[in-house]
Amino acid sequence: MFYKCFGFSEDELLQLEQYLRNNAPLIWEIAREKEGVTSAKTIA
């Protein structure tokens, strides 16, 4: 959840949060491949 963001409307923040939730596995896989990361916190 985003608590403070400047320059984005509430609707834009909700859309961004939904995008992140829907694409978390893909984003995580890309980050893991790029940085060699081995664990992550789950977006809840």
C-alpha positions in Angstrom: 0.0 0.0 0.0 1.2 3.5 -0.8 0.9 5.9 2.0 2.4 9.1 0.5 3.1 9.8 -3.1 3.3 13.1 -4.8 2.4 13.7 -8.4 -0.1 10.7 -8.7 -3.8 10.8 -8.3 -5.5 8.3 -6.0 -6.8 6.4 -9.0 -3.3 6.2 -10.5 -1.9 4.8 -7.2 -4.7 2.2 -7.0 -4.0 1.1 -10.6 -0.3 0.9 -9.9 -0.9 -1.2 -6.8 -3.2 -3.5 -8.8 -0.6 -3.8 -11.5 2.1 -4.7 -9.0 -0.1 -7.4 -7.3 -1.1 -8.9 -10.7 2.5 -9.0 -12.0 4.4 -9.7 -8.8 5.7 -13.2 -9.9 7.0 -11.8 -13.2 8.6 -8.7 -11.5 10.2 -11.0 -8.9 11.5 -13.3 -11.6 13.1 -10.5 -13.5 14.6 -9.0 -10.4 16.0 -12.4 -9.3 17.6 -13.0 -12.7 19.1 -9.5 -12.8 20.4 -9.3 -9.2 20.8 -12.9 -8.1 18.2 -12.3 -5.3 17.2 -15.5 -3.4 14.1 -14.4 -1.3 11.3 -11.8 -1.2 8.5 -10.6 0.9 5.1 -11.4 -0.5 2.9 -8.5 -1.5 -0.3 -8.9 0.5 
